[in-house]
Amino acid sequence: MKSKALLVAIAAAVVGLVLVVFYMQSFEAEASGGDPTIILVARQNIPLGAQLDPATMLAERVIPAAYVENRHVRAAEVDRIRGIRVVSGVRAGEALLWTDLATMSDSARDLSSLVRSGMRAITIQANQTETFGGLLRPGDRVDVLLTLDRPTPNSPEPERVTVPLLQSLIVLAAGQDTGMIQRASQQQQPGRAQPMQNVTLSATVEQAQMIAFASQRGRLALVLRNPDDIPVTEGLGETTTEDLVTIERRERIQHTRPHTQAPAAPTGPVRIQ
């Protein structure tokens, strides 16, 4: 009788141990994100309109399956994207997404195909000053400033003020230049800038609303930034007449250090042969 009880106890202990092992394996798999999956990342900065060459532009990265989305391009799909152009710049180390790629041939390309899913394109009127003498190009990043008259409670005269409206917006088109292959009639002569009357920006719906409203309230100005300078600077103040006529304020602004942030280094890419 005692031996039977002992065998039952041993069997129960074995079953319990097996259940614990299975539980631990399941817990570890869930905590680690599941089976490893290989996705494609940019080996170098890939500018808007560039034609993909996987051997020189892309690398592989292994991440848990739980963190892979449908928009990620997997390594097994590399042949499907060979030679396709990108519709927005991809920074070195960033994952390549299907929304970054053109799905139509060059002959069928238009502005709408450059707009990423969830984003909108909005055009603002611009002169030679806002387009930097016609040197603004698709893929550039700009900040948008708004100058307008603001009512003052204790004065009949409004106050002129410039506010930082939006930052780090991508230029989709400069005039009729979308950064893709242009028709012969649109080709600009080497060394000469083309005149343009408008600039088309990529924006969220809320940002587009703000730009549309601001364009009716005052004058918009574009400020060009380095294409790798993506971070948004927080806490920017407005500029008023006092900043121009007060010595202390002018000196403070004069000695303000630039807001910079080093780009994150890519981790663990593997070169594609």
C-alpha positions in Angstrom: 0.0 0.0 0.0 2.8 2.3 0.9 4.6 1.5 -2.3 1.5 2.3 -4.4 1.1 5.7 -2.6 4.8 6.4 -3.2 4.4 5.6 -7.0 1.4 7.9 -7.2 3.3 10.7 -5.4 6.3 10.2 -7.8 3.9 10.2 -10.9 2.2 13.4 -9.6 5.6 15.1 -9.1 6.7 14.1 -12.6 3.5 15.5 -14.1 3.8 18.6 -12.1 7.4 19.1 -13.2 6.5 18.6 -16.9 3.7 21.2 -16.5 6.1 23.6 -14.9 8.6 23.1 -17.8 5.9 23.7 -20.4 4.6 26.8 -18.6 8.2 28.2 -18.4 8.7 27.6 -22.1 5.4 29.2 -22.9 6.2 32.2 -20.6 9.6 32.6 -22.1 8.3 32.5 -25.7 5.6 35.1 -24.8 8.1 37.3 -23.0 10.6 37.2 -25.8 8.0 38.0 -28.5 7.8 34.7 -30.2 9.9 33.1 -33.0 12.6 35.3 -34.6 11.6 36.9 -37.9 14.0 38.6 -40.4 13.0 42.0 -41.7 14.7 44.5 -44.0 16.3 47.7 -42.7 18.1 50.6 -44.4 21.8 50.2 -44.4 22.2 53.8 -45.4 20.1 56.9 -45.8 17.8 56.3 -48.7 16.5 59.5 -50.3 13.0 60.1 -51.7 12.7 58.7 -55.2 15.8 56.4 -55.0 15.6 53.1 -56.8 16.2 50.2 -54.3 19.3 48.2 -54.7 19.1 45.6 -51.9 22.8 44.6 -52.1 24.0 48.1 -51.3 21.0 49.9 -49.6 19.4 47.2 -47.3 20.4 44.9 -44.5 18.7 42.2 -42.5 17.6 42.4 -38.8 16.2 39.7 -36.6 13.3 40.7 -34.3 10.6 38.7 -32.4 7.5 37.8 -34.4 5.3 39.7 -31.9 6.9 43.0 -33.0 6.6 42.4 -36.8 3.7 44.2 -38.5 2.1 43.6 -41.9 3.8 46.8 -43.2 7.3 45.5 -42.5 9.1 44.1 -45.5 10.5 40.7 -44.7 13.8 39.4 -45.9 12.1 36.6 -47.9 10.3 39.3 -49.9 13.5 41.1 -51.1 13.0 40.1 -54.7 9.6 41.8 -54.8 11.1 45.2 -53.9 14.2 45.1 -56.1 14.3 48.2 -58.3 11.2 49.8 -56.8 11.5 53.5 -55.8 10.8 54.9 -52.3 8.1 57.5 -51.8 9.7 59.0 -48.7 13.2 59.1 -47.3 14.3 56.2 -45.1 17.0 56.8 -42.5 19.9 54.4 -41.9 18.8 51.7 -39.4 15.1 52.2 -39.9 12.9 49.3 -40.9 11.8 49.3 -44.5 8.0 49.5 -44.7 5.6 48.7 -47.6 4.2 52.2 -47.2 7.7 53.6 -48.0 7.6 52.0 -51.5 6.0 53.0 -54.8 3.5 50.4 -56.0 3.0 51.9 -59.5 5.3 52.3 -62.4 7.0 55.6 -63.1 4.7 56.3 -66.0 1.7 56.2 -63.7 3.2 58.1 -60.8 1.4 61.1 -59.5 1.3 63.2 -56.3 -1.3 61.0 -54.6 1.0 58.0 -54.7 3.6 59.9 -52.7 1.3 60.5 -49.8 1.9 57.8 -47.1 -1.1 56.0 -45.7 -2.7 58.0 -42.9 -1.0 61.3 -44.0 -2.3 64.1 -46.2 -0.8 66.5 -48.8 -1.4 70.2 -48.5 -0.2 72.9 -50.8 0.8 76.4 -49.6 1.5 79.4 -51.8 5.1 80.4 -51.9 7.4 82.9 -53.5 11.1 82.8 -54.2 11.9 83.6 -50.6 9.9 80.6 -49.2 11.4 78.3 -51.8 14.9 79.5 -51.2 15.4 80.9 -54.7 13.8 77.8 -56.3 16.4 75.5 -54.6 13.8 73.7 -52.4 13.5 70.0 -53.3 11.1 67.1 -52.6 12.4 65.2 -49.6 13.6 68.3 -47.8 12.4 69.0 -44.3 11.0 72.3 -43.3 9.5 74.1 -40.3 6.5 76.4 -40.8 6.3 79.8 -39.1 3.2 82.0 -39.0 3.3 85.8 -38.7 0.0 87.5 -37.9 -1.7 90.4 -36.1 -2.9 89.4 -32.6 -5.4 91.6 -30.8 -4.2 93.1 -27.5 -6.7 93.7 -24.6 -5.4 97.2 -23.6 -4.5 98.7 -27.0 -6.5 99.4 -30.1 -3.5 98.4 -32.2 -2.9 94.7 -32.8 0.4 93.1 -31.9 2.5 91.6 -34.6 3.8 88.2 -33.6 5.6 85.2 -35.2 4.8 81.7 -33.9 6.5 78.4 -34.6 3.5 76.6 -36.2 4.8 73.2 -37.1 8.1 71.5 -37.4 9.9 68.8 -39.4 7.4 68.5 -42.3 8.5 66.6 -45.4 8.3 68.4 -48.8 6.4 66.2 -51.2 6.6 68.5 -54.2 8.2 71.8 -55.0 6.2 73.4 -57.7 5.6 70.5 -60.2 8.7 68.7 -59.1 7.8 65.5 -57.2 11.4 64.2 -57.2 10.6 61.5 -59.6 11.4 61.2 -63.3 10.0 64.3 -65.0 8.7 64.8 -68.5 11.1 66.3 -70.9 9.2 69.6 -70.8 9.7 69.8 -67.1 13.4 69.0 -67.0 15.4 71.9 -65.6 18.7 73.0 -67.0 21.7 72.0 -65.0 22.8 74.6 -62.6 19.6 76.6 -62.8 16.7 76.7 -60.3 13.1 76.5 -61.6 10.6 79.1 -60.4 7.7 77.8 -58.4 4.6 79.3 -56.8 3.7 76.6 -54.4 5.1 73.9 -52.1 3.2 70.7 -51.1 3.9 69.3 -47.7 3.1 66.0 -46.0 1.0 66.5 -42.9 -1.4 64.7 -40.6 -5.1 65.7 -40.9 -4.8 67.9 -37.8 -1.6 69.6 -39.2 -3.3 70.2 -42.5 -6.2 71.8 -40.8 -3.8 74.1 -38.9 -2.0 75.1 -42.0 -5.2 75.8 -43.9 -6.5 78.0 -41.1 -3.2 79.7 -40.6 -2.9 80.6 -44.2 -6.1 82.6 -43.9 -4.9 84.4 -40.8 -1.4 85.5 -41.6 1.7 84.9 -43.7 3.4 81.5 -43.7 7.2 81.1 -44.0 9.2 78.0 -44.5 12.5 77.4 -42.6 14.7 74.7 -44.2 16.4 72.2 -42.0 18.9 69.3 -42.5 17.1 66.2 -43.8 18.6 64.2 -41.0 17.5 66.7 -38.4 14.1 65.1 -37.6 13.5 65.7 -33.8 10.9 68.4 -32.9 12.2 71.1 -30.6 9.9 71.6 -27.6 9.1 74.8 -25.8 9.8 77.3 -28.6 8.5 80.7 -27.8 6.9 83.3 -30.1 8.7 86.4 -31.4 7.2 89.9 -30.9 8.3 93.4 -31.4 9.9 93.4 -27.9 12.4 90.8 -29.1 13.5 93.2 -31.8 13.8 96.4 -29.9 15.0 95.1 -26.5 18.8 94.6 -26.3 18.7 91.9 -23.7 16.2 89.8 -25.7 18.2 90.2 -28.9 21.4 89.2 -27.1 19.7 86.1 -25.6 18.5 85.0 -29.0 21.8 85.7 -30.6 23.6 83.4 -28.2 21.0 80.6 -28.2 22.6 77.3 -29.0 21.2 75.1 -31.8 19.0 72.3 -30.8 20.6 69.1 -32.0 20.1 65.4 -31.3 22.4 62.7 -32.6 20.7 60.0 -34.7 20.3 56.6 -33.1 22.9 54.1 -34.4 21.5 51.0 -36.1 21.8 47.8 -34.1 22.6 44.4 -35.5 22.1 44.7 -39.3 23.4 41.9 -41.5 24.6 42.7 -45.0 22.5 41.3 -47.9 24.5 39.5 -50.5 
